Amino acid sequence: MAGSFHGIIDVASQHSLDDTVERLRGILAAKGVTLFALVDHSGEAAKVGMKMRPTKLLIFGSPKAGTPVMLAAPSIAIDLPLKILVWEDETGKAWVSYNAPAYLQDRHNVPGDLMPNLGVVEALAAKAAGE
Protein backbone atom coordinates (compact mmCIF):
# COMPACT_ATOMS: atom_id res chain seq x y z
CA MET A 1 0.00 0.00 0.00
CA ALA A 2 1.15 3.53 -0.72
CA GLY A 3 2.64 5.63 2.03
CA SER A 4 1.12 8.85 3.24
CA PHE A 5 3.61 11.69 3.16
CA HIS A 6 3.00 15.39 3.52
CA GLY A 7 2.43 16.96 0.13
CA ILE A 8 2.65 13.75 -1.93
CA ILE A 9 -0.32 12.26 -3.77
CA ASP A 10 -0.26 8.51 -4.51
CA VAL A 11 -2.52 7.10 -7.23
CA ALA A 12 -2.86 3.35 -7.82
CA SER A 13 -2.15 2.43 -11.43
CA GLN A 14 -4.29 -0.04 -13.33
CA HIS A 15 -1.22 -0.97 -15.37
CA SER A 16 2.23 -2.42 -14.82
CA LEU A 17 5.05 -0.05 -13.93
CA ASP A 18 6.54 -0.18 -17.43
CA ASP A 19 3.14 0.29 -19.10
CA THR A 20 2.39 3.23 -16.80
CA VAL A 21 5.73 4.84 -17.69
CA GLU A 22 5.10 4.31 -21.41
CA ARG A 23 1.57 5.70 -21.12
CA LEU A 24 2.93 8.79 -19.39
CA ARG A 25 5.65 9.23 -22.02
CA GLY A 26 3.04 9.03 -24.77
CA ILE A 27 0.73 11.51 -23.04
CA LEU A 28 3.58 13.99 -22.59
CA ALA A 29 4.64 13.64 -26.23
CA ALA A 30 1.06 14.07 -27.48
CA LYS A 31 0.70 17.27 -25.45
CA GLY A 32 4.05 18.65 -26.61
CA VAL A 33 5.47 18.57 -23.08
CA THR A 34 9.22 18.02 -22.84
CA LEU A 35 10.44 14.94 -20.99
CA PHE A 36 13.71 16.26 -19.60
CA ALA A 37 14.78 13.02 -17.93
CA LEU A 38 13.72 9.52 -17.03
CA VAL A 39 15.64 8.34 -13.98
CA ASP A 40 15.59 4.58 -13.48
CA HIS A 41 16.45 4.43 -9.78
CA SER A 42 16.10 0.65 -9.56
CA GLY A 43 18.15 0.17 -12.73
CA GLU A 44 20.94 2.32 -11.34
CA ALA A 45 20.82 0.41 -8.06
CA ALA A 46 21.22 -2.86 -9.96
CA LYS A 47 24.35 -1.49 -11.64
CA VAL A 48 26.04 -1.26 -8.25
CA GLY A 49 24.81 -4.64 -7.05
CA MET A 50 21.89 -3.37 -4.99
CA LYS A 51 18.30 -4.44 -5.34
CA MET A 52 15.24 -2.24 -5.02
CA ARG A 53 11.69 -2.50 -6.28
CA PRO A 54 11.12 -0.96 -9.73
CA THR A 55 11.18 2.81 -9.33
CA LYS A 56 11.30 5.38 -12.15
CA LEU A 57 11.13 9.17 -11.99
CA LEU A 58 9.94 11.23 -14.95
CA ILE A 59 10.98 14.89 -14.97
CA PHE A 60 9.01 16.98 -17.44
CA GLY A 61 7.67 20.40 -18.15
CA SER A 62 7.01 23.29 -20.43
CA PRO A 63 8.97 26.55 -20.17
CA LYS A 64 5.81 28.34 -21.33
CA ALA A 65 3.96 27.08 -18.24
CA GLY A 66 6.83 26.92 -15.75
CA THR A 67 8.54 30.24 -16.37
CA PRO A 68 5.61 32.44 -15.24
CA VAL A 69 5.39 30.42 -12.03
CA MET A 70 9.12 30.83 -11.37
CA LEU A 71 8.91 34.56 -12.10
CA ALA A 72 6.11 34.94 -9.55
CA ALA A 73 7.60 32.55 -6.97
CA PRO A 74 11.35 32.11 -7.65
CA SER A 75 11.92 29.46 -4.97
CA ILE A 76 9.68 27.01 -6.83
CA ALA A 77 12.57 26.47 -9.22
CA ILE A 78 13.80 23.88 -6.71
CA ASP A 79 10.62 21.84 -7.37
CA LEU A 80 10.38 22.45 -11.12
CA PRO A 81 10.34 20.90 -13.63
CA LEU A 82 7.38 18.81 -12.51
CA LYS A 83 8.02 15.20 -11.53
CA ILE A 84 6.03 11.99 -11.44
CA LEU A 85 7.39 8.95 -9.63
CA VAL A 86 6.22 5.53 -10.84
CA TRP A 87 7.03 2.75 -8.40
CA GLU A 88 6.03 -0.73 -7.32
CA ASP A 89 4.98 -1.64 -3.82
CA GLU A 90 5.87 -4.89 -2.05
CA THR A 91 2.97 -6.70 -3.77
CA GLY A 92 4.08 -5.65 -7.27
CA LYS A 93 1.32 -3.05 -7.70
CA ALA A 94 2.35 0.08 -9.61
CA TRP A 95 1.74 3.53 -8.13
CA VAL A 96 2.02 7.03 -9.52
CA SER A 97 3.14 9.73 -7.06
CA TYR A 98 3.58 13.48 -7.40
CA ASN A 99 3.81 16.66 -5.35
CA ALA A 100 0.35 18.00 -4.58
CA PRO A 101 -0.14 21.32 -6.38
CA ALA A 102 -1.63 22.83 -3.19
CA TYR A 103 1.49 21.78 -1.28
CA LEU A 104 3.70 23.49 -3.88
CA GLN A 105 1.48 26.58 -3.75
CA ASP A 106 1.76 26.76 0.02
CA ARG A 107 5.47 25.94 0.06
CA HIS A 108 6.37 28.66 -2.45
CA ASN A 109 3.46 31.12 -2.13
CA VAL A 110 2.39 30.63 -5.77
CA PRO A 111 -0.36 33.05 -6.84
CA GLY A 112 -3.71 31.34 -7.36
CA ASP A 113 -4.01 32.42 -10.99
CA LEU A 114 -0.90 30.35 -11.82
CA MET A 115 -2.12 27.15 -10.18
CA PRO A 116 -3.40 25.64 -13.47
CA ASN A 117 0.25 25.59 -14.59
CA LEU A 118 1.01 23.22 -11.68
CA GLY A 119 -2.33 21.42 -11.57
CA VAL A 120 -1.71 19.72 -14.90
CA VAL A 121 0.32 17.08 -13.03
CA GLU A 122 -2.89 15.70 -11.49
CA ALA A 123 -4.53 15.09 -14.88
CA LEU A 124 -1.35 13.56 -16.30
CA ALA A 125 -0.99 11.16 -13.38
CA ALA A 126 -4.65 10.14 -13.49
CA LYS A 127 -4.55 9.51 -17.23
CA ALA A 128 -1.34 7.48 -17.04
CA ALA A 129 -2.65 5.39 -14.14
CA GLY A 130 -6.20 4.91 -15.47
CA GLU A 131 -7.93 3.06 -18.28
Backbone torsions as a table, in degrees:
resi	resn	phi	psi	omega
1	MET	NA	149.1	-177.9
2	ALA	-69.1	149.0	176.5
3	GLY	-79.0	166.8	177.3
4	SER	-118.8	107.9	-177.5
5	PHE	-124.0	144.8	-178.4
6	HIS	-56.0	121.4	174.5
7	GLY	84.7	0.7	-179.4
8	ILE	-112.7	131.1	176.3
9	ILE	-102.4	130.3	176.8
10	ASP	-112.3	129.2	178.8
11	VAL	-123.1	126.4	177.9
12	ALA	-69.1	134.3	177.5
13	SER	-92.7	144.8	175.4
14	GLN	-89.3	8.3	-175.0
15	HIS	-129.2	169.2	174.3
16	SER	-68.2	166.7	178.0
17	LEU	-57.9	-50.4	-177.5
18	ASP	-63.9	-39.5	177.5
19	ASP	-65.7	-38.2	178.7
20	THR	-63.9	-44.3	178.0
21	VAL	-60.9	-45.6	-179.5
22	GLU	-65.3	-38.2	176.4
23	ARG	-61.2	-45.2	-179.5
24	LEU	-64.5	-42.1	177.3
25	ARG	-59.6	-43.4	179.9
26	GLY	-65.5	-41.1	178.5
27	ILE	-62.8	-45.3	179.2
28	LEU	-61.0	-45.9	-179.3
29	ALA	-62.3	-42.9	-178.9
30	ALA	-64.0	-30.7	-179.5
31	LYS	-90.9	-0.5	180.0
32	GLY	72.7	23.3	179.2
33	VAL	-91.7	134.4	-177.8
34	THR	-76.6	128.6	170.0
35	LEU	-91.8	104.3	-176.3
36	PHE	-75.1	-35.4	-178.5
37	ALA	-161.0	150.4	170.7
38	LEU	-125.2	109.3	-177.2
39	VAL	-99.1	117.9	178.6
40	ASP	-95.9	85.6	-176.5
41	HIS	-58.9	-44.8	-178.1
42	SER	-68.6	-35.2	176.8
43	GLY	-65.2	-40.5	178.0
44	GLU	-67.9	-38.0	177.4
45	ALA	-61.4	-42.3	-179.7
46	ALA	-61.1	-34.4	-179.5
47	LYS	-63.7	-23.6	179.1
48	VAL	-109.2	19.8	174.7
49	GLY	77.7	18.7	179.2
50	MET	-111.9	150.2	-177.7
51	LYS	-114.9	133.0	172.4
52	MET	-144.8	156.6	178.6
53	ARG	-60.3	152.4	179.1
54	PRO	-52.3	126.7	-176.2
55	THR	-148.3	119.7	180.0
56	LYS	-132.6	138.2	-179.4
57	LEU	-114.8	124.6	176.1
58	LEU	-104.3	128.3	-179.4
59	ILE	-115.2	120.1	-170.4
60	PHE	-148.4	164.0	176.4
61	GLY	173.6	-176.8	179.2
62	SER	-137.9	118.6	178.1
63	PRO	-56.2	-30.9	179.3
64	LYS	-63.7	-35.4	178.9
65	ALA	-88.9	-39.1	-174.2
66	GLY	-77.5	-35.8	-176.1
67	THR	-60.7	-45.8	178.0
68	PRO	-59.9	-34.0	178.7
69	VAL	-67.7	-43.4	179.8
70	MET	-68.5	-32.0	176.9
71	LEU	-66.3	-38.8	-178.6
72	ALA	-79.0	-32.5	-177.0
73	ALA	-139.7	79.5	-172.2
74	PRO	-53.1	-33.1	-177.5
75	SER	-66.1	-18.2	-179.1
76	ILE	-66.8	-13.3	177.5
77	ALA	-58.1	-23.5	177.3
78	ILE	-71.4	-22.5	-179.5
79	ASP	-106.9	-0.9	176.8
80	LEU	-111.7	150.6	1.8
81	PRO	-64.1	166.4	178.0
82	LEU	-63.0	156.3	-178.1
83	LYS	-137.1	144.1	169.2
84	ILE	-129.6	128.5	177.7
85	LEU	-99.9	127.6	175.4
86	VAL	-114.0	124.5	-172.9
87	TRP	-147.3	160.1	177.4
88	GLU	-108.2	138.4	175.0
89	ASP	-84.8	-176.0	-175.4
90	GLU	-66.1	-15.1	178.1
91	THR	-95.7	-2.3	-179.0
92	GLY	91.4	4.1	178.1
93	LYS	-78.1	136.3	179.1
94	ALA	-86.7	142.9	178.7
95	TRP	-129.8	152.6	175.6
96	VAL	-119.6	124.4	-177.4
97	SER	-127.2	146.4	179.6
98	TYR	-156.0	161.8	175.4
99	ASN	-70.5	129.5	178.0
100	ALA	-63.4	130.2	178.3
101	PRO	-55.0	-39.5	179.3
102	ALA	-63.5	-35.6	176.3
103	TYR	-63.3	-46.2	178.7
104	LEU	-63.0	-39.5	178.8
105	GLN	-61.0	-47.6	-179.3
106	ASP	-66.6	-42.6	-177.4
107	ARG	-62.8	-36.3	-173.3
108	HIS	-117.3	5.2	179.8
109	ASN	56.8	50.2	179.7
110	VAL	-76.1	130.3	177.5
111	PRO	-59.9	142.5	-177.8
112	GLY	-55.6	-35.0	-177.8
113	ASP	-68.7	-13.6	178.6
114	LEU	-99.8	-0.2	-177.8
115	MET	-63.1	-31.1	175.6
116	PRO	-58.7	-28.8	178.5
117	ASN	-65.4	-28.8	178.4
118	LEU	-94.7	-32.1	-175.8
119	GLY	-65.4	-17.8	179.8
120	VAL	-57.4	-27.0	-178.4
121	VAL	-60.8	-34.2	-179.8
122	GLU	-63.9	-45.7	-179.5
123	ALA	-66.7	-39.4	179.0
124	LEU	-63.4	-45.2	-179.8
125	ALA	-64.3	-44.3	-179.7
126	ALA	-62.9	-41.9	-179.4
127	LYS	-67.7	-40.8	179.6
128	ALA	-66.8	-36.3	-176.6
129	ALA	-83.7	-22.2	-173.0
130	GLY	-90.5	-166.6	-178.2
131	GLU	-67.6	NA	NA
